[in-house]
Amino acid sequence: MIDVSEVGAGGGSLIWRDGAGHLKVGPHSAGARPGPACYGRGGTAPTVTDANVVLGYLSPEAIAGGTVPIDADAARRALASVSDGRDLEDLAYGVVQLAATTMMRAVKAVTTFRGRDPRDFTLFAFGGGGGLYAADLARALGIRRVVVPPAAGVFSAVGLLFADLELALSRGFLCRLAAAPAAEVTDMFEELEAAAVAELKVERRRVEMERRIDVRYAGQAFELSVAVTQKSGAPDFAEVGRRFDAEHEATYGHRLPPEHPKEIVALRLAARVPPERPPTLDAEKLLAAARRAPESRRQVYFGGLGRHDTAVIGRADLSAEPRQGPLVIEEYEGTSVVPPDCTARLDGYGNVVIEIG
């Protein structure tokens, strides 16, 4: 199972005003047909993609390697329908900030709201539009670094090629942690492992097993899952207790005194089968494929930082040396924006690394 926090602020999200005249972004969408007004497929309602065209973040001529023509005038007309007399570039920038705010709430749901400080992390941006908002989103969260991986626009599809085959099994088992019967717990884990091998239908030697125990403080109605290590061939329940205390403090900001009893609620097993011949991503080949037309320039609007004459480059035009923004990095399956007070470089894996100013 993968913990996914969904964000309803895609490129097709409609821009509208509510009954009080407040600007809104999504959750309803223009869909694939007719899509954003700038696609020229009959859509007239303004979308986030249209706002990105007005700002200059997206090419006013074509995207996806020239396969999707862009009608910049249609984007401006659509945005004007909700402008209420406001400057179109200011309005478009406000739309992008609203979209970033929606994404920020989703990131906080899996960091701040769970006791994790987002400033301790690097933000990975993927999807066709992830790189458009990543720098603004990172700045709002206090994150100092953004990584845009190769093939970011098809990141999920690439991930499936690399993914392990995984099976999760569990069994309820309620008892005090301090009095847990080691032999019985071990037998139950071995039964779960045998069931996993049978269901996966692969040789046992290819399966990687991870044992976990769901633990809670006595009196609680919720639990946390912690990894199990072995000691002298039996589960190390003392280490399980220590890990639970640390995880509880990281998640909820506190731990109970050592004498407060803990309970086992369930035993869990994750059985993973790595691909026999996992594919590889060759950074040099990816960068060679990413080479594009000679560097060009266009006007891009960055809100309070103003309008800038901005270099439009490809991923392969970057190097290990940081390059000062503003930059727009165009690729076949996505676009990344580097504001004027940020830098961008390539690491040894072909990732674009954006340092937030």
Phi, psi and omega per residue, in radians:
M1 nan 2.419 3.100
I2 -1.997 2.281 3.132
D3 -1.414 1.917 -3.076
V4 -2.032 2.257 3.028
S5 -1.863 1.964 -3.011
E6 -1.411 2.585 3.131
V7 -2.165 2.098 -3.134
G8 -1.645 1.044 -3.125
A9 -2.453 0.852 3.137
G10 -1.330 3.099 -3.094
G11 -1.093 -0.456 3.139
G12 -1.550 -0.012 -3.128
S13 -1.047 2.307 -3.070
L14 -1.398 2.523 3.054
I15 -1.745 2.240 -3.082
W16 -2.657 2.996 3.083
R17 -2.080 2.417 3.133
D18 -1.429 -3.073 -3.079
G19 -1.055 -0.419 3.118
A20 -1.592 0.036 3.123
G21 1.511 0.129 -3.135
H22 -1.393 2.439 -3.137
L23 -1.274 2.354 -3.132
K24 -2.277 2.635 3.068
V25 -2.195 2.049 3.135
G26 1.197 -2.999 0.068
P27 -1.426 -0.200 -3.135
H28 -1.265 2.744 -2.934
S29 -2.344 2.721 3.041
A30 -1.304 -0.239 3.120
G31 1.226 -3.053 3.118
A32 -1.295 -0.553 3.071
R33 -2.295 2.134 0.105
P34 -1.434 -0.228 -3.136
G35 1.384 -3.006 3.139
P36 -1.019 2.652 -3.139
A37 -1.016 -0.620 -3.069
C38 -1.203 -0.219 3.114
Y39 -1.364 -0.243 3.098
G40 1.191 0.546 -3.132
R41 -1.928 0.381 3.094
G42 1.815 -0.141 3.120
G43 -1.306 2.450 3.110
T44 -2.162 -0.261 -3.131
A45 -1.346 2.472 -3.124
P46 -1.281 2.501 3.126
T47 -2.287 3.010 3.096
V48 -1.062 -0.657 3.102
T49 -1.054 -0.733 3.102
D50 -1.067 -0.685 3.109
A51 -1.106 -0.687 3.122
N52 -1.170 -0.558 3.068
V53 -1.192 -0.773 -3.139
V54 -1.072 -0.671 3.137
L55 -1.239 -0.380 -3.045
G56 1.626 0.047 3.092
Y57 -1.132 -0.726 3.080
L58 -1.779 2.608 -3.122
S59 -1.024 2.361 3.074
P60 -1.363 0.032 -3.079
E61 -1.993 -0.901 -3.120
A62 -2.899 2.673 3.053
I63 -2.199 -3.137 -3.131
A64 0.960 0.899 3.098
G65 1.124 0.465 3.126
G66 1.528 0.038 -3.081
T67 -1.471 -0.289 3.125
V68 -2.080 1.760 3.139
P69 -1.121 2.565 3.141
I70 -2.060 2.315 3.082
D71 -1.851 1.649 -3.081
A72 -1.142 -0.582 3.126
D73 -1.147 -0.683 3.103
A74 -1.125 -0.647 3.093
A75 -1.085 -0.732 -3.132
R76 -1.191 -0.696 3.116
R77 -1.109 -0.737 -3.132
A78 -1.119 -0.759 -3.126
L79 -1.187 -0.590 3.125
A80 -1.087 -0.446 -3.103
S81 -1.190 -0.294 3.104
V82 -2.120 0.234 -3.024
S83 -1.313 -0.485 -3.104
D84 0.934 0.668 3.102
G85 1.445 -0.032 -3.112
R86 -1.370 2.603 3.078
D87 -0.969 2.316 -3.020
L88 -1.112 -0.670 -3.135
E89 -1.192 -0.709 3.068
D90 -1.078 -0.726 3.123
L91 -1.098 -0.804 -3.123
A92 -1.084 -0.681 3.124
Y93 -1.168 -0.667 3.070
G94 -1.078 -0.667 3.102
V95 -1.088 -0.778 3.132
V96 -1.093 -0.670 3.113
Q97 -1.177 -0.650 3.073
L98 -1.095 -0.746 3.114
A99 -1.100 -0.726 3.124
A100 -1.131 -0.619 3.120
T101 -1.142 -0.692 3.078
T102 -1.055 -0.771 3.108
M103 -1.146 -0.641 -3.127
M104 -1.083 -0.698 3.102
R105 -1.078 -0.673 3.138
A106 -1.165 -0.695 3.117
V107 -1.161 -0.719 3.127
K108 -1.103 -0.552 -3.129
A109 -1.076 -0.498 -3.125
V110 -1.891 0.106 3.080
T111 -2.219 -1.435 -3.056
T112 -0.955 -0.791 -3.087
F113 -1.220 -0.179 3.106
R114 -1.990 0.287 3.082
G115 1.446 0.217 3.107
R116 -1.822 2.366 3.117
D117 -1.544 2.027 -3.107
P118 -1.037 -0.389 3.137
R119 -1.182 -0.245 3.115
D120 -1.476 -0.025 -2.995
F121 -2.094 2.874 2.944
T122 -1.788 2.435 -3.134
L123 -1.612 2.124 3.047
F124 -1.661 2.247 -3.102
A125 -1.953 2.165 3.079
F126 -2.506 3.104 -2.926
G127 1.543 2.789 -3.091
G128 -1.030 -0.558 -3.093
G129 -1.920 0.041 -3.096
G130 -1.014 -0.719 -3.122
G131 -1.226 -0.285 3.121
L132 -1.193 -0.619 -2.998
Y133 -1.921 -0.151 -2.939
A134 -1.032 -0.770 -3.085
A135 -1.130 -0.784 3.119
D136 -1.123 -0.709 3.136
L137 -1.133 -0.781 3.136
A138 -1.089 -0.732 -3.137
R139 -1.070 -0.755 -3.123
A140 -1.118 -0.517 -3.109
L141 -1.636 -0.070 -3.106
G142 1.395 0.242 3.111
I143 -1.419 2.396 -3.021
R144 -1.691 -0.237 -3.040
R145 -2.461 2.414 3.061
V146 -2.096 2.421 3.071
V147 -2.097 2.186 3.060
V148 -1.932 1.838 -3.049
P149 -1.256 2.826 3.035
P150 -1.045 2.608 -3.142
A151 0.969 0.665 -3.047
A152 -1.056 -0.570 -3.107
G153 -1.209 -0.361 3.105
V154 -2.094 0.556 -3.024
F155 -1.035 -0.740 -3.117
S156 -1.142 -0.708 3.126
A157 -1.149 -0.741 3.085
V158 -1.082 -0.693 3.136
G159 -1.031 -0.630 3.122
L160 -1.106 -0.574 3.129
L161 -1.195 -0.511 -3.094
F162 -1.662 -0.236 -2.928
A163 -1.207 2.515 2.971
D164 -1.277 2.629 2.910
L165 -1.359 2.206 -3.024
E166 -2.336 2.494 3.109
L167 -2.291 2.310 3.112
A168 -1.964 2.237 3.098
L169 -2.212 2.651 3.120
S170 -2.593 2.823 3.081
R171 -2.598 2.309 3.111
G172 -1.149 2.441 -3.120
F173 -2.774 1.782 -3.036
L174 -1.832 2.080 3.051
C175 -2.899 2.888 3.057
R176 -1.221 2.392 -3.112
L177 -1.063 -0.723 -3.085
A178 -1.164 -0.362 -3.105
A179 -1.985 0.330 -3.072
A180 -1.141 2.323 3.119
P181 -1.371 1.872 -3.031
A182 -1.027 -0.758 -3.093
A183 -1.128 -0.739 -3.131
E184 -1.164 -0.735 3.114
V185 -1.093 -0.759 3.117
T186 -1.067 -0.772 3.117
D187 -1.054 -0.699 -3.119
M188 -1.196 -0.666 3.078
F189 -1.122 -0.725 3.130
E190 -1.132 -0.628 3.067
E191 -1.134 -0.721 3.109
L192 -1.119 -0.691 3.132
E193 -1.128 -0.735 3.120
A194 -1.114 -0.699 3.122
A195 -1.146 -0.652 3.139
A196 -1.152 -0.782 3.127
V197 -1.076 -0.716 -3.139
A198 -1.130 -0.691 -3.109
E199 -1.311 -0.622 -3.138
L200 -1.305 -0.417 3.096
K201 1.047 0.803 3.066
V202 -2.321 2.926 3.097
E203 -1.170 2.514 -3.092
R204 -1.018 -0.596 -3.075
R205 -1.144 -0.367 -3.121
R206 -1.523 -0.145 -3.032
V207 -1.698 2.210 3.043
E208 -1.671 2.173 -3.077
M209 -1.865 2.388 3.028
E210 -2.208 2.080 3.127
R211 -1.649 2.394 3.111
R212 -2.425 2.706 3.108
I213 -2.223 2.309 3.033
D214 -1.464 2.150 -3.052
V215 -2.222 2.601 3.035
R216 -2.533 2.793 2.969
Y217 -1.277 2.485 3.113
A218 -0.977 2.273 -3.111
G219 1.761 -0.265 3.099
Q220 -1.435 2.750 3.095
A221 -1.923 0.191 3.126
F222 -2.433 2.755 -3.053
E223 -2.399 2.912 3.085
L224 -2.157 2.535 -3.120
S225 -1.679 2.257 3.140
V226 -2.269 2.625 -3.111
A227 -1.257 2.640 -3.134
V228 -1.897 2.282 2.986
T229 -1.919 2.808 -3.122
Q230 -1.769 2.542 3.044
K231 -2.412 2.012 -3.086
S232 0.997 0.668 3.076
G233 1.420 -0.008 -3.133
A234 -2.158 2.765 3.100
P235 -1.026 2.371 3.120
D236 -1.533 1.525 -3.060
F237 -1.177 -0.514 3.081
A238 -1.115 -0.726 3.110
E239 -1.190 -0.642 3.063
V240 -1.014 -0.772 3.128
G241 -1.085 -0.737 3.125
R242 -1.133 -0.726 3.128
R243 -1.142 -0.659 3.112
F244 -1.115 -0.789 3.110
D245 -0.993 -0.792 -3.125
A246 -1.133 -0.736 -3.135
E247 -1.183 -0.664 3.120
H248 -1.118 -0.722 3.127
E249 -1.179 -0.703 3.123
A250 -1.149 -0.615 -3.076
T251 -1.456 -0.757 -2.997
Y252 -2.003 -0.042 3.055
G253 1.503 0.074 3.119
H254 -2.768 2.868 3.004
R255 -2.350 2.711 3.126
L256 -1.537 2.811 -3.132
P257 -0.994 2.678 -3.092
P258 -1.006 -0.519 -3.096
E259 -1.335 -0.209 3.127
H260 -1.243 2.201 -3.051
P261 -1.171 2.614 3.084
K262 -2.022 2.656 -3.120
E263 -2.155 2.443 2.911
I264 -1.459 2.353 -3.137
V265 -1.918 -0.674 -3.088
A266 -2.750 2.746 3.010
L267 -1.873 2.400 -3.106
R268 -2.237 2.600 3.105
L269 -2.347 2.267 3.000
A270 -1.924 2.067 3.138
A271 -1.911 2.120 -3.059
R272 -2.119 2.447 3.081
V273 -2.131 1.827 3.099
P274 -1.136 2.679 3.078
P275 -1.030 2.487 3.140
E276 -1.138 -0.703 3.097
R277 -2.249 1.392 -3.088
P278 -1.099 2.460 3.101
P279 -1.197 2.860 3.096
T280 -2.200 2.644 3.037
L281 -1.923 1.968 3.122
D282 -1.542 1.962 -3.054
A283 -1.036 -0.706 -3.102
E284 -1.149 -0.707 3.123
K285 -1.172 -0.684 3.120
L286 -1.111 -0.728 -3.136
L287 -1.197 -0.635 3.089
A288 -1.092 -0.699 3.115
A289 -1.228 -0.394 -3.078
A290 -1.496 -0.073 -3.118
R291 -1.102 2.466 -2.993
R292 -2.302 -2.994 3.121
A293 -1.093 2.826 3.123
P294 -0.933 2.659 -3.123
E295 -0.915 2.378 3.079
S296 -2.159 -3.119 -3.122
R297 -2.451 2.635 2.999
R298 -2.715 2.841 3.134
Q299 -1.359 2.254 3.136
V300 -2.275 2.397 -3.090
Y301 -1.770 2.239 -3.083
F302 -2.090 0.675 3.076
G303 1.090 -2.181 -3.110
G304 -1.097 -0.342 3.093
L305 -1.461 -0.071 3.033
G306 1.451 -2.991 -3.141
R307 -1.623 2.361 -3.083
H308 -2.281 2.483 2.949
D309 -1.307 1.978 -2.874
T310 -2.061 2.377 3.071
A311 -1.278 2.340 3.068
V312 -1.903 2.004 -2.996
I313 -2.268 3.062 3.003
G314 -1.846 2.901 3.114
R315 -0.955 -0.725 -3.071
A316 -1.212 -0.206 3.115
D317 -1.441 -0.139 3.063
L318 -1.530 2.880 3.088
S319 -2.418 -3.011 3.128
A320 -1.234 -0.330 3.098
E321 -1.436 2.256 -3.139
P322 -1.033 2.379 3.084
R323 -1.938 2.274 -3.073
Q324 -1.249 2.410 3.031
G325 -1.273 2.993 0.160
P326 -1.448 2.538 3.107
L327 -2.477 2.582 2.901
V328 -2.092 2.125 -3.112
I329 -1.809 1.885 -3.089
E330 -1.738 2.319 3.055
E331 -2.341 2.967 -3.083
Y332 -1.020 -0.726 -2.995
E333 -1.901 0.209 3.125
G334 3.137 2.953 -3.140
T335 -2.359 2.432 3.076
S336 -2.131 2.481 -3.116
V337 -2.013 2.265 3.093
V338 -1.998 1.868 -3.108
P339 -1.082 2.904 -3.065
P340 -1.034 -0.526 -3.080
D341 -1.690 0.311 3.108
C342 -2.101 2.898 3.056
T343 -2.180 2.807 3.101
A344 -2.389 2.533 3.085
R345 -2.624 2.995 3.045
L346 -1.838 2.409 2.998
D347 -1.651 -3.066 -3.056
G348 -1.204 -0.174 3.133
Y349 -1.814 0.104 -3.123
G350 1.472 0.121 3.070
N351 -1.296 2.486 2.935
V352 -1.453 2.153 3.132
V353 -1.927 2.021 -3.136
I354 -1.810 2.111 3.078
E355 -1.677 2.210 -3.050
I356 -1.446 2.240 -3.125
G357 -1.359 nan nan
